[in-house]
């Protein structure tokens, strides 16, 4: 396992190292918050479980999140350009 110390920007963003993104083979990631850590996992569109919330930002969509079905539809539109 490789470990990296990073700092978030003033907007709360972090950057995943390019080597990690390349190794993951995707630019989609699923984030999960536990009591003591944040887990970031590469995600393939066809692996999304119906109950997962894929998007939940206060500034977007009034913080309501986006259902997996909605997100998958958007991702498929993006992939097929």
mmCIF file of the N, C-alpha and C atoms, coordinates in Angstrom:
data_MODEL
# 
_entry.id   MODEL 
# 
loop_
_atom_site.group_PDB 
_atom_site.id 
_atom_site.type_symbol 
_atom_site.label_atom_id 
_atom_site.label_alt_id 
_atom_site.label_comp_id 
_atom_site.label_asym_id 
_atom_site.label_entity_id 
_atom_site.label_seq_id 
_atom_site.pdbx_PDB_ins_code 
_atom_site.Cartn_x 
_atom_site.Cartn_y 
_atom_site.Cartn_z 
_atom_site.occupancy 
_atom_site.B_iso_or_equiv 
_atom_site.pdbx_formal_charge 
_atom_site.auth_seq_id 
_atom_site.auth_comp_id 
_atom_site.auth_asym_id 
_atom_site.auth_atom_id 
_atom_site.pdbx_PDB_model_num 
ATOM 1   N N  . UNK A 1 1  ? 0.834   -1.173 0.000   1.00 0.00 ? 1  UNK A N  1 
ATOM 2   C CA . UNK A 1 1  ? 0.000   0.000  0.000   1.00 0.00 ? 1  UNK A CA 1 
ATOM 3   C C  . UNK A 1 1  ? 0.885   1.244  0.000   1.00 0.00 ? 1  UNK A C  1 
ATOM 4   N N  . UNK A 1 2  ? 0.490   2.232  -0.773  1.00 0.00 ? 2  UNK A N  1 
ATOM 5   C CA . UNK A 1 2  ? 1.211   3.493  -0.827  1.00 0.00 ? 2  UNK A CA 1 
ATOM 6   C C  . UNK A 1 2  ? 0.421   4.537  -0.041  1.00 0.00 ? 2  UNK A C  1 
ATOM 7   N N  . UNK A 1 3  ? 1.109   5.330  0.744   1.00 0.00 ? 3  UNK A N  1 
ATOM 8   C CA . UNK A 1 3  ? 0.473   6.367  1.546   1.00 0.00 ? 3  UNK A CA 1 
ATOM 9   C C  . UNK A 1 3  ? 0.993   7.718  1.110   1.00 0.00 ? 3  UNK A C  1 
ATOM 10  N N  . UNK A 1 4  ? 0.123   8.723  1.110   1.00 0.00 ? 4  UNK A N  1 
ATOM 11  C CA . UNK A 1 4  ? 0.524   10.071 0.735   1.00 0.00 ? 4  UNK A CA 1 
ATOM 12  C C  . UNK A 1 4  ? -0.145  11.064 1.670   1.00 0.00 ? 4  UNK A C  1 
ATOM 13  N N  . UNK A 1 5  ? 0.606   12.017 2.144   1.00 0.00 ? 5  UNK A N  1 
ATOM 14  C CA . UNK A 1 5  ? 0.063   13.105 2.956   1.00 0.00 ? 5  UNK A CA 1 
ATOM 15  C C  . UNK A 1 5  ? -0.297  14.230 2.005   1.00 0.00 ? 5  UNK A C  1 
ATOM 16  N N  . UNK A 1 6  ? -1.504  14.759 2.145   1.00 0.00 ? 6  UNK A N  1 
ATOM 17  C CA . UNK A 1 6  ? -1.948  15.845 1.272   1.00 0.00 ? 6  UNK A CA 1 
ATOM 18  C C  . UNK A 1 6  ? -2.718  16.869 2.087   1.00 0.00 ? 6  UNK A C  1 
ATOM 19  N N  . UNK A 1 7  ? -2.897  18.021 1.545   1.00 0.00 ? 7  UNK A N  1 
ATOM 20  C CA . UNK A 1 7  ? -3.622  19.103 2.215   1.00 0.00 ? 7  UNK A CA 1 
ATOM 21  C C  . UNK A 1 7  ? -4.770  19.523 1.302   1.00 0.00 ? 7  UNK A C  1 
ATOM 22  N N  . UNK A 1 8  ? -5.910  19.812 1.896   1.00 0.00 ? 8  UNK A N  1 
ATOM 23  C CA . UNK A 1 8  ? -7.036  20.262 1.084   1.00 0.00 ? 8  UNK A CA 1 
ATOM 24  C C  . UNK A 1 8  ? -6.865  21.743 0.756   1.00 0.00 ? 8  UNK A C  1 
ATOM 25  N N  . UNK A 1 9  ? -7.491  22.145 -0.344  1.00 0.00 ? 9  UNK A N  1 
ATOM 26  C CA . UNK A 1 9  ? -7.470  23.557 -0.729  1.00 0.00 ? 9  UNK A CA 1 
ATOM 27  C C  . UNK A 1 9  ? -8.444  24.323 0.152   1.00 0.00 ? 9  UNK A C  1 
ATOM 28  N N  . UNK A 1 10 ? -8.490  25.644 0.006   1.00 0.00 ? 10 UNK A N  1 
ATOM 29  C CA . UNK A 1 10 ? -9.420  26.454 0.787   1.00 0.00 ? 10 UNK A CA 1 
ATOM 30  C C  . UNK A 1 10 ? -10.870 26.083 0.479   1.00 0.00 ? 10 UNK A C  1 
ATOM 31  N N  . UNK A 1 11 ? -11.104 25.470 -0.680  1.00 0.00 ? 11 UNK A N  1 
ATOM 32  C CA . UNK A 1 11 ? -12.453 25.020 -1.053  1.00 0.00 ? 11 UNK A CA 1 
ATOM 33  C C  . UNK A 1 11 ? -12.715 23.579 -0.627  1.00 0.00 ? 11 UNK A C  1 
ATOM 34  N N  . UNK A 1 12 ? -11.776 22.960 0.102   1.00 0.00 ? 12 UNK A N  1 
ATOM 35  C CA . UNK A 1 12 ? -11.969 21.609 0.605   1.00 0.00 ? 12 UNK A CA 1 
ATOM 36  C C  . UNK A 1 12 ? -11.637 20.513 -0.385  1.00 0.00 ? 12 UNK A C  1 
ATOM 37  N N  . UNK A 1 13 ? -10.981 20.844 -1.473  1.00 0.00 ? 13 UNK A N  1 
ATOM 38  C CA . UNK A 1 13 ? -10.651 19.859 -2.499  1.00 0.00 ? 13 UNK A CA 1 
ATOM 39  C C  . UNK A 1 13 ? -9.302  19.216 -2.221  1.00 0.00 ? 13 UNK A C  1 
ATOM 40  N N  . UNK A 1 14 ? -9.190  17.940 -2.609  1.00 0.00 ? 14 UNK A N  1 
ATOM 41  C CA . UNK A 1 14 ? -7.906  17.254 -2.553  1.00 0.00 ? 14 UNK A CA 1 
ATOM 42  C C  . UNK A 1 14 ? -7.624  16.684 -3.941  1.00 0.00 ? 14 UNK A C  1 
ATOM 43  N N  . UNK A 1 15 ? -6.363  16.425 -4.212  1.00 0.00 ? 15 UNK A N  1 
ATOM 44  C CA . UNK A 1 15 ? -5.974  15.857 -5.502  1.00 0.00 ? 15 UNK A CA 1 
ATOM 45  C C  . UNK A 1 15 ? -5.464  14.447 -5.285  1.00 0.00 ? 15 UNK A C  1 
ATOM 46  N N  . UNK A 1 16 ? -5.992  13.506 -6.056  1.00 0.00 ? 16 UNK A N  1 
ATOM 47  C CA . UNK A 1 16 ? -5.468  12.141 -6.045  1.00 0.00 ? 16 UNK A CA 1 
ATOM 48  C C  . UNK A 1 16 ? -4.264  12.109 -6.981  1.00 0.00 ? 16 UNK A C  1 
ATOM 49  N N  . UNK A 1 17 ? -3.169  11.517 -6.563  1.00 0.00 ? 17 UNK A N  1 
ATOM 50  C CA . UNK A 1 17 ? -1.989  11.469 -7.429  1.00 0.00 ? 17 UNK A CA 1 
ATOM 51  C C  . UNK A 1 17 ? -2.313  10.833 -8.781  1.00 0.00 ? 17 UNK A C  1 
ATOM 52  N N  . UNK A 1 18 ? -1.722  11.355 -9.838  1.00 0.00 ? 18 UNK A N  1 
ATOM 53  C CA . UNK A 1 18 ? -1.978  10.867 -11.194 1.00 0.00 ? 18 UNK A CA 1 
ATOM 54  C C  . UNK A 1 18 ? -1.745  9.365  -11.311 1.00 0.00 ? 18 UNK A C  1 
ATOM 55  N N  . UNK A 1 19 ? -0.692  8.875  -10.693 1.00 0.00 ? 19 UNK A N  1 
ATOM 56  C CA . UNK A 1 19 ? -0.387  7.442  -10.765 1.00 0.00 ? 19 UNK A CA 1 
ATOM 57  C C  . UNK A 1 19 ? -1.538  6.611  -10.195 1.00 0.00 ? 19 UNK A C  1 
ATOM 58  N N  . UNK A 1 20 ? -2.146  7.085  -9.109  1.00 0.00 ? 20 UNK A N  1 
ATOM 59  C CA . UNK A 1 20 ? -3.268  6.367  -8.510  1.00 0.00 ? 20 UNK A CA 1 
ATOM 60  C C  . UNK A 1 20 ? -4.481  6.397  -9.434  1.00 0.00 ? 20 UNK A C  1 
ATOM 61  N N  . UNK A 1 21 ? -4.762  7.569  -10.024 1.00 0.00 ? 21 UNK A N  1 
ATOM 62  C CA . UNK A 1 21 ? -5.908  7.678  -10.936 1.00 0.00 ? 21 UNK A CA 1 
ATOM 63  C C  . UNK A 1 21 ? -5.712  6.782  -12.144 1.00 0.00 ? 21 UNK A C  1 
ATOM 64  N N  . UNK A 1 22 ? -4.493  6.739  -12.667 1.00 0.00 ? 22 UNK A N  1 
ATOM 65  C CA . UNK A 1 22 ? -4.190  5.892  -13.818 1.00 0.00 ? 22 UNK A CA 1 
ATOM 66  C C  . UNK A 1 22 ? -4.343  4.419  -13.447 1.00 0.00 ? 22 UNK A C  1 
ATOM 67  N N  . UNK A 1 23 ? -3.814  4.045  -12.311 1.00 0.00 ? 23 UNK A N  1 
ATOM 68  C CA . UNK A 1 23 ? -3.902  2.657  -11.853 1.00 0.00 ? 23 UNK A CA 1 
ATOM 69  C C  . UNK A 1 23 ? -5.360  2.237  -11.630 1.00 0.00 ? 23 UNK A C  1 
ATOM 70  N N  . UNK A 1 24 ? -6.210  3.159  -11.172 1.00 0.00 ? 24 UNK A N  1 
ATOM 71  C CA . UNK A 1 24 ? -7.623  2.859  -10.931 1.00 0.00 ? 24 UNK A CA 1 
ATOM 72  C C  . UNK A 1 24 ? -8.364  2.602  -12.243 1.00 0.00 ? 24 UNK A C  1 
ATOM 73  N N  . UNK A 1 25 ? -7.878  3.188  -13.334 1.00 0.00 ? 25 UNK A N  1 
ATOM 74  C CA . UNK A 1 25 ? -8.498  2.970  -14.637 1.00 0.00 ? 25 UNK A CA 1 
ATOM 75  C C  . UNK A 1 25 ? -9.840  3.656  -14.806 1.00 0.00 ? 25 UNK A C  1 
ATOM 76  N N  . UNK A 1 26 ? -10.121 4.657  -13.987 1.00 0.00 ? 26 UNK A N  1 
ATOM 77  C CA . UNK A 1 26 ? -11.375 5.392  -14.086 1.00 0.00 ? 26 UNK A CA 1 
ATOM 78  C C  . UNK A 1 26 ? -11.179 6.784  -13.523 1.00 0.00 ? 26 UNK A C  1 
ATOM 79  N N  . UNK A 1 27 ? -12.069 7.693  -13.886 1.00 0.00 ? 27 UNK A N  1 
ATOM 80  C CA . UNK A 1 27 ? -12.029 9.019  -13.269 1.00 0.00 ? 27 UNK A CA 1 
ATOM 81  C C  . UNK A 1 27 ? -13.265 9.223  -12.382 1.00 0.00 ? 27 UNK A C  1 
ATOM 82  N N  . UNK A 1 28 ? -13.933 8.112  -12.046 1.00 0.00 ? 28 UNK A N  1 
ATOM 83  C CA . UNK A 1 28 ? -15.083 8.139  -11.146 1.00 0.00 ? 28 UNK A CA 1 
ATOM 84  C C  . UNK A 1 28 ? -14.703 7.460  -9.837  1.00 0.00 ? 28 UNK A C  1 
ATOM 85  N N  . UNK A 1 29 ? -15.016 8.111  -8.729  1.00 0.00 ? 29 UNK A N  1 
ATOM 86  C CA . UNK A 1 29 ? -14.651 7.578  -7.428  1.00 0.00 ? 29 UNK A CA 1 
ATOM 87  C C  . UNK A 1 29 ? -15.827 7.684  -6.467  1.00 0.00 ? 29 UNK A C  1 
ATOM 88  N N  . UNK A 1 30 ? -15.975 6.694  -5.622  1.00 0.00 ? 30 UNK A N  1 
ATOM 89  C CA . UNK A 1 30 ? -17.010 6.660  -4.608  1.00 0.00 ? 30 UNK A CA 1 
ATOM 90  C C  . UNK A 1 30 ? -16.352 6.962  -3.272  1.00 0.00 ? 30 UNK A C  1 
ATOM 91  N N  . UNK A 1 31 ? -16.900 7.927  -2.526  1.00 0.00 ? 31 UNK A N  1 
ATOM 92  C CA . UNK A 1 31 ? -16.340 8.292  -1.232  1.00 0.00 ? 31 UNK A CA 1 
ATOM 93  C C  . UNK A 1 31 ? -17.284 7.848  -0.129  1.00 0.00 ? 31 UNK A C  1 
ATOM 94  N N  . UNK A 1 32 ? -16.700 7.321  0.941   1.00 0.00 ? 32 UNK A N  1 
ATOM 95  C CA . UNK A 1 32 ? -17.487 6.833  2.073   1.00 0.00 ? 32 UNK A CA 1 
ATOM 96  C C  . UNK A 1 32 ? -16.876 7.361  3.365   1.00 0.00 ? 32 UNK A C  1 
ATOM 97  N N  . UNK A 1 33 ? -17.687 7.968  4.192   1.00 0.00 ? 33 UNK A N  1 
ATOM 98  C CA . UNK A 1 33 ? -17.235 8.505  5.473   1.00 0.00 ? 33 UNK A CA 1 
ATOM 99  C C  . UNK A 1 33 ? -17.571 7.506  6.567   1.00 0.00 ? 33 UNK A C  1 
ATOM 100 N N  . UNK A 1 34 ? -16.580 7.152  7.374   1.00 0.00 ? 34 UNK A N  1 
ATOM 101 C CA . UNK A 1 34 ? -16.808 6.316  8.554   1.00 0.00 ? 34 UNK A CA 1 
ATOM 102 C C  . UNK A 1 34 ? -16.557 7.185  9.779   1.00 0.00 ? 34 UNK A C  1 
ATOM 103 N N  . UNK A 1 35 ? -16.636 6.611  10.958  1.00 0.00 ? 35 UNK A N  1 
ATOM 104 C CA . UNK A 1 35 ? -16.410 7.396  12.168  1.00 0.00 ? 35 UNK A CA 1 
ATOM 105 C C  . UNK A 1 35 ? -15.034 8.039  12.202  1.00 0.00 ? 35 UNK A C  1 
ATOM 106 N N  . UNK A 1 36 ? -14.037 7.323  11.680  1.00 0.00 ? 36 UNK A N  1 
ATOM 107 C CA . UNK A 1 36 ? -12.667 7.813  11.841  1.00 0.00 ? 36 UNK A CA 1 
ATOM 108 C C  . UNK A 1 36 ? -11.879 7.945  10.538  1.00 0.00 ? 36 UNK A C  1 
ATOM 109 N N  . UNK A 1 37 ? -12.523 7.704  9.387   1.00 0.00 ? 37 UNK A N  1 
ATOM 110 C CA . UNK A 1 37 ? -11.759 7.802  8.138   1.00 0.00 ? 37 UNK A CA 1 
ATOM 111 C C  . UNK A 1 37 ? -12.665 8.081  6.953   1.00 0.00 ? 37 UNK A C  1 
ATOM 112 N N  . UNK A 1 38 ? -12.031 8.429  5.849   1.00 0.00 ? 38 UNK A N  1 
ATOM 113 C CA . UNK A 1 38 ? -12.713 8.624  4.567   1.00 0.00 ? 38 UNK A CA 1 
ATOM 114 C C  . UNK A 1 38 ? -12.132 7.605  3.601   1.00 0.00 ? 38 UNK A C  1 
ATOM 115 N N  . UNK A 1 39 ? -12.979 6.793  3.024   1.00 0.00 ? 39 UNK A N  1 
ATOM 116 C CA . UNK A 1 39 ? -12.551 5.770  2.074   1.00 0.00 ? 39 UNK A CA 1 
ATOM 117 C C  . UNK A 1 39 ? -12.921 6.234  0.672   1.00 0.00 ? 39 UNK A C  1 
ATOM 118 N N  . UNK A 1 40 ? -11.955 6.230  -0.235  1.00 0.00 ? 40 UNK A N  1 
ATOM 119 C CA . UNK A 1 40 ? -12.182 6.621  -1.627  1.00 0.00 ? 40 UNK A CA 1 
ATOM 120 C C  . UNK A 1 40 ? -11.904 5.406  -2.491  1.00 0.00 ? 40 UNK A C  1 
ATOM 121 N N  . UNK A 1 41 ? -12.938 4.963  -3.250  1.00 0.00 ? 41 UNK A N  1 
ATOM 122 C CA . UNK A 1 41 ? -12.800 3.765  -4.069  1.00 0.00 ? 41 UNK A CA 1 
ATOM 123 C C  . UNK A 1 41 ? -13.084 4.088  -5.535  1.00 0.00 ? 41 UNK A C  1 
ATOM 124 N N  . UNK A 1 42 ? -12.292 3.523  -6.453  1.00 0.00 ? 42 UNK A N  1 
ATOM 125 C CA . UNK A 1 42 ? -12.613 3.678  -7.868  1.00 0.00 ? 42 UNK A CA 1 
ATOM 126 C C  . UNK A 1 42 ? -13.996 3.087  -8.135  1.00 0.00 ? 42 UNK A C  1 
ATOM 127 N N  . UNK A 1 43 ? -14.720 3.682  -9.068  1.00 0.00 ? 43 UNK A N  1 
ATOM 128 C CA . UNK A 1 43 ? -16.076 3.239  -9.334  1.00 0.00 ? 43 UNK A CA 1 
ATOM 129 C C  . UNK A 1 43 ? -16.299 3.038  -10.822 1.00 0.00 ? 43 UNK A C  1 
ATOM 130 N N  . UNK A 1 44 ? -16.926 1.961  -11.158 1.00 0.00 ? 44 UNK A N  1 
ATOM 131 C CA . UNK A 1 44 ? -17.369 1.716  -12.523 1.00 0.00 ? 44 UNK A CA 1 
ATOM 132 C C  . UNK A 1 44 ? -18.887 1.930  -12.524 1.00 0.00 ? 44 UNK A C  1 
ATOM 133 N N  . UNK A 1 45 ? -19.423 2.502  -13.589 1.00 0.00 ? 45 UNK A N  1 
ATOM 134 C CA . UNK A 1 45 ? -20.845 2.830  -13.654 1.00 0.00 ? 45 UNK A CA 1 
ATOM 135 C C  . UNK A 1 45 ? -21.716 1.619  -13.358 1.00 0.00 ? 45 UNK A C  1 
ATOM 136 N N  . UNK A 1 46 ? -21.348 0.444  -13.836 1.00 0.00 ? 46 UNK A N  1 
ATOM 137 C CA . UNK A 1 46 ? -22.197 -0.728 -13.672 1.00 0.00 ? 46 UNK A CA 1 
ATOM 138 C C  . UNK A 1 46 ? -22.098 -1.374 -12.292 1.00 0.00 ? 46 UNK A C  1 
ATOM 139 N N  . UNK A 1 47 ? -21.330 -0.795 -11.355 1.00 0.00 ? 47 UNK A N  1 
ATOM 140 C CA . UNK A 1 47 ? -21.189 -1.382 -10.023 1.00 0.00 ? 47 UNK A CA 1 
ATOM 141 C C  . UNK A 1 47 ? -21.961 -0.625 -8.952  1.00 0.00 ? 47 UNK A C  1 
ATOM 142 N N  . UNK A 1 48 ? -22.732 0.385  -9.341  1.00 0.00 ? 48 UNK A N  1 
ATOM 143 C CA . UNK A 1 48 ? -23.446 1.208  -8.371  1.00 0.00 ? 48 UNK A CA 1 
ATOM 144 C C  . UNK A 1 48 ? -24.638 0.451  -7.797  1.00 0.00 ? 48 UNK A C  1 
ATOM 145 N N  . UNK A 1 49 ? -24.756 0.469  -6.486  1.00 0.00 ? 49 UNK A N  1 
ATOM 146 C CA . UNK A 1 49 ? -25.903 -0.142 -5.816  1.00 0.00 ? 49 UNK A CA 1 
ATOM 147 C C  . UNK A 1 49 ? -27.023 0.886  -5.743  1.00 0.00 ? 49 UNK A C  1 
ATOM 148 N N  . UNK A 1 50 ? -28.224 0.443  -5.865  1.00 0.00 ? 50 UNK A N  1 
ATOM 149 C CA . UNK A 1 50 ? -29.380 1.347  -5.912  1.00 0.00 ? 50 UNK A CA 1 
ATOM 150 C C  . UNK A 1 50 ? -29.486 2.253  -4.687  1.00 0.00 ? 50 UNK A C  1 
ATOM 151 N N  . UNK A 1 51 ? -29.066 1.787  -3.520  1.00 0.00 ? 51 UNK A N  1 
ATOM 152 C CA . UNK A 1 51 ? -29.241 2.572  -2.306  1.00 0.00 ? 51 UNK A CA 1 
ATOM 153 C C  . UNK A 1 51 ? -28.119 3.586  -2.061  1.00 0.00 ? 51 UNK A C  1 
ATOM 154 N N  . UNK A 1 52 ? -27.085 3.594  -2.867  1.00 0.00 ? 52 UNK A N  1 
ATOM 155 C CA . UNK A 1 52 ? -25.968 4.503  -2.646  1.00 0.00 ? 52 UNK A CA 1 
ATOM 156 C C  . UNK A 1 52 ? -26.302 5.919  -3.109  1.00 0.00 ? 52 UNK A C  1 
ATOM 157 N N  . UNK A 1 53 ? -25.913 6.892  -2.309  1.00 0.00 ? 53 UNK A N  1 
ATOM 158 C CA . UNK A 1 53 ? -26.030 8.286  -2.725  1.00 0.00 ? 53 UNK A CA 1 
ATOM 159 C C  . UNK A 1 53 ? -24.707 8.646  -3.379  1.00 0.00 ? 53 UNK A C  1 
ATOM 160 N N  . UNK A 1 54 ? -24.764 9.126  -4.599  1.00 0.00 ? 54 UNK A N  1 
ATOM 161 C CA . UNK A 1 54 ? -23.548 9.393  -5.349  1.00 0.00 ? 54 UNK A CA 1 
ATOM 162 C C  . UNK A 1 54 ? -23.132 10.853 -5.305  1.00 0.00 ? 54 UNK A C  1 
ATOM 163 N N  . UNK A 1 55 ? -24.025 11.728 -4.866  1.00 0.00 ? 55 UNK A N  1 
ATOM 164 C CA . UNK A 1 55 ? -23.740 13.144 -4.934  1.00 0.00 ? 55 UNK A CA 1 
ATOM 165 C C  . UNK A 1 55 ? -24.493 13.816 -3.799  1.00 0.00 ? 55 UNK A C  1 
ATOM 166 N N  . UNK A 1 56 ? -23.817 14.592 -3.005  1.00 0.00 ? 56 UNK A N  1 
ATOM 167 C CA . UNK A 1 56 ? -24.492 15.241 -1.897  1.00 0.00 ? 56 UNK A CA 1 
ATOM 168 C C  . UNK A 1 56 ? -23.731 16.497 -1.488  1.00 0.00 ? 56 UNK A C  1 
ATOM 169 N N  . UNK A 1 57 ? -23.853 17.547 -2.284  1.00 0.00 ? 57 UNK A N  1 
ATOM 170 C CA . UNK A 1 57 ? -23.163 18.797 -1.990  1.00 0.00 ? 57 UNK A CA 1 
ATOM 171 C C  . UNK A 1 57 ? -24.194 19.877 -1.696  1.00 0.00 ? 57 UNK A C  1 
ATOM 172 N N  . UNK A 1 58 ? -23.948 20.656 -0.650  1.00 0.00 ? 58 UNK A N  1 
ATOM 173 C CA . UNK A 1 58 ? -24.893 21.710 -0.278  1.00 0.00 ? 58 UNK A CA 1 
ATOM 174 C C  . UNK A 1 58 ? -25.111 22.715 -1.400  1.00 0.00 ? 58 UNK A C  1 
ATOM 175 N N  . UNK A 1 59 ? -24.075 23.007 -2.173  1.00 0.00 ? 59 UNK A N  1 
ATOM 176 C CA . UNK A 1 59 ? -24.203 24.033 -3.204  1.00 0.00 ? 59 UNK A CA 1 
ATOM 177 C C  . UNK A 1 59 ? -24.903 23.537 -4.460  1.00 0.00 ? 59 UNK A C  1 
ATOM 178 N N  . UNK A 1 60 ? -24.981 22.237 -4.654  1.00 0.00 ? 60 UNK A N  1 
ATOM 179 C CA . UNK A 1 60 ? -25.585 21.669 -5.854  1.00 0.00 ? 60 UNK A CA 1 
ATOM 180 C C  . UNK A 1 60 ? -26.850 20.906 -5.491  1.00 0.00 ? 60 UNK A C  1 
ATOM 181 N N  . UNK A 1 61 ? -27.891 21.107 -6.246  1.00 0.00 ? 61 UNK A N  1 
ATOM 182 C CA . UNK A 1 61 ? -29.142 20.373 -6.071  1.00 0.00 ? 61 UNK A CA 1 
ATOM 183 C C  . UNK A 1 61 ? -29.708 20.557 -4.661  1.00 0.00 ? 61 UNK A C  1 
ATOM 184 N N  . UNK A 1 62 ? -29.473 21.725 -4.067  1.00 0.00 ? 62 UNK A N  1 
ATOM 185 C CA . UNK A 1 62 ? -29.972 22.060 -2.730  1.00 0.00 ? 62 UNK A CA 1 
ATOM 186 C C  . UNK A 1 62 ? -29.595 21.033 -1.661  1.00 0.00 ? 62 UNK A C  1 
ATOM 187 N N  . UNK A 1 63 ? -28.474 20.326 -1.848  1.00 0.00 ? 63 UNK A N  1 
ATOM 188 C CA . UNK A 1 63 ? -28.006 19.358 -0.869  1.00 0.00 ? 63 UNK A CA 1 
ATOM 189 C C  . UNK A 1 63 ? -28.839 18.094 -0.783  1.00 0.00 ? 63 UNK A C  1 
ATOM 190 N N  . UNK A 1 64 ? -29.740 17.889 -1.752  1.00 0.00 ? 64 UNK A N  1 
ATOM 191 C CA . UNK A 1 64 ? -30.634 16.730 -1.722  1.00 0.00 ? 64 UNK A CA 1 
ATOM 192 C C  . UNK A 1 64 ? -29.983 15.456 -2.246  1.00 0.00 ? 64 UNK A C  1 
ATOM 193 N N  . UNK A 1 65 ? -28.861 15.610 -2.916  1.00 0.00 ? 65 UNK A N  1 
ATOM 194 C CA . UNK A 1 65 ? -28.229 14.437 -3.515  1.00 0.00 ? 65 UNK A CA 1 
ATOM 195 C C  . UNK A 1 65 ? -28.868 14.095 -4.848  1.00 0.00 ? 65 UNK A C  1 
ATOM 196 N N  . UNK A 1 66 ? -28.308 13.121 -5.502  1.00 0.00 ? 66 UNK A N  1 
ATOM 197 C CA . UNK A 1 66 ? -28.795 12.659 -6.794  1.00 0.00 ? 66 UNK A CA 1 
ATOM 198 C C  . UNK A 1 66 ? -28.912 11.145 -6.701  1.00 0.00 ? 66 UNK A C  1 
ATOM 199 N N  . UNK A 1 67 ? -30.015 10.606 -7.160  1.00 0.00 ? 67 UNK A N  1 
ATOM 200 C CA . UNK A 1 67 ? -30.208 9.160  -7.073  1.00 0.00 ? 67 UNK A CA 1 
ATOM 201 C C  . UNK A 1 67 ? -29.215 8.442  -7.982  1.00 0.00 ? 67 UNK A C  1 
ATOM 202 N N  . UNK A 1 68 ? -28.894 7.201  -7.670  1.00 0.00 ? 68 UNK A N  1 
ATOM 203 C CA . UNK A 1 68 ? -28.003 6.431  -8.537  1.00 0.00 ? 68 UNK A CA 1 
ATOM 204 C C  . UNK A 1 68 ? -28.498 6.364  -9.979  1.00 0.00 ? 68 UNK A C  1 
ATOM 205 N N  . UNK A 1 69 ? -29.812 6.202  -10.171 1.00 0.00 ? 69 UNK A N  1 
ATOM 206 C CA . UNK A 1 69 ? -30.341 6.127  -11.531 1.00 0.00 ? 69 UNK A CA 1 
ATOM 207 C C  . UNK A 1 69 ? -30.092 7.418  -12.310 1.00 0.00 ? 69 UNK A C  1 
ATOM 208 N N  . UNK A 1 70 ? -30.300 8.564  -11.641 1.00 0.00 ? 70 UNK A N  1 
ATOM 209 C CA . UNK A 1 70 ? -30.040 9.847  -12.289 1.00 0.00 ? 70 UNK A CA 1 
ATOM 210 C C  . UNK A 1 70 ? -28.556 10.000 -12.628 1.00 0.00 ? 70 UNK A C  1 
ATOM 211 N N  . UNK A 1 71 ? -27.685 9.641  -11.679 1.00 0.00 ? 71 UNK A N  1 
ATOM 212 C CA . UNK A 1 71 ? -26.247 9.779  -11.897 1.00 0.00 ? 71 UNK A CA 1 
ATOM 213 C C  . UNK A 1 71 ? -25.779 8.866  -13.014 1.00 0.00 ? 71 UNK A C  1 
ATOM 214 N N  . UNK A 1 72 ? -26.263 7.639  -13.055 1.00 0.00 ? 72 UNK A N  1 
ATOM 215 C CA . UNK A 1 72 ? -25.868 6.699  -14.107 1.00 0.00 ? 72 UNK A CA 1 
ATOM 216 C C  . UNK A 1 72 ? -26.291 7.236  -15.474 1.00 0.00 ? 72 UNK A C  1 
ATOM 217 N N  . UNK A 1 73 ? -27.489 7.795  -15.556 1.00 0.00 ? 73 UNK A N  1 
ATOM 218 C CA . UNK A 1 73 ? -27.954 8.361  -16.829 1.00 0.00 ? 73 UNK A CA 1 
ATOM 219 C C  . UNK A 1 73 ? -27.040 9.496  -17.281 1.00 0.00 ? 73 UNK A C  1 
ATOM 220 N N  . UNK A 1 74 ? -26.650 10.356 -16.347 1.00 0.00 ? 74 UNK A N  1 
ATOM 221 C CA . UNK A 1 74 ? -25.751 11.466 -16.682 1.00 0.00 ? 74 UNK A CA 1 
ATOM 222 C C  . UNK A 1 74 ? -24.387 10.933 -17.117 1.00 0.00 ? 74 UNK A C  1 
ATOM 223 N N  . UNK A 1 75 ? -23.850 9.976  -16.380 1.00 0.00 ? 75 UNK A N  1 
ATOM 224 C CA . UNK A 1 75 ? -22.528 9.419  -16.721 1.00 0.00 ? 75 UNK A CA 1 
ATOM 225 C C  . UNK A 1 75 ? -22.548 8.748  -18.084 1.00 0.00 ? 75 UNK A C  1 
ATOM 226 N N  . UNK A 1 76 ? -23.615 8.050  -18.405 1.00 0.00 ? 76 UNK A N  1 
ATOM 227 C CA . UNK A 1 76 ? -23.709 7.405  -19.722 1.00 0.00 ? 76 UNK A CA 1 
ATOM 228 C C  . UNK A 1 76 ? -23.771 8.435  -20.833 1.00 0.00 ? 76 UNK A C  1 
ATOM 229 N N  . UNK A 1 77 ? -24.498 9.550  -20.601 1.00 0.00 ? 77 UNK A N  1 
ATOM 230 C CA . UNK A 1 77 ? -24.553 10.619 -21.611 1.00 0.00 ? 77 UNK A CA 1 
ATOM 231 C C  . UNK A 1 77 ? -23.165 11.214 -21.828 1.00 0.00 ? 77 UNK A C  1 
ATOM 232 N N  . UNK A 1 78 ? -22.421 11.401 -20.729 1.00 0.00 ? 78 UNK A N  1 
ATOM 233 C CA . UNK A 1 78 ? -21.066 11.949 -20.832 1.00 0.00 ? 78 UNK A CA 1 
ATOM 234 C C  . UNK A 1 78 ? -20.151 10.999 -21.586 1.00 0.00 ? 78 UNK A C  1 
ATOM 235 N N  . UNK A 1 79 ? -20.226 9.709  -21.252 1.00 0.00 ? 79 UNK A N  1 
ATOM 236 C CA . UNK A 1 79 ? -19.353 8.708  -21.890 1.00 0.00 ? 79 UNK A CA 1 
ATOM 237 C C  . UNK A 1 79 ? -19.594 8.616  -23.389 1.00 0.00 ? 79 UNK A C  1 
ATOM 238 N N  . UNK A 1 80 ? -20.842 8.772  -23.791 1.00 0.00 ? 80 UNK A N  1 
ATOM 239 C CA . UNK A 1 80 ? -21.172 8.614  -25.209 1.00 0.00 ? 80 UNK A CA 1 
ATOM 240 C C  . UNK A 1 80 ? -21.144 9.944  -25.954 1.00 0.00 ? 80 UNK A C  1 
ATOM 241 N N  . UNK A 1 81 ? -20.817 11.022 -25.222 1.00 0.00 ? 81 UNK A N  1 
ATOM 242 C CA . UNK A 1 81 ? -20.616 12.354 -25.759 1.00 0.00 ? 81 UNK A CA 1 
ATOM 243 C C  . UNK A 1 81 ? -21.545 12.741 -26.795 1.00 0.00 ? 81 UNK A C  1 
# 
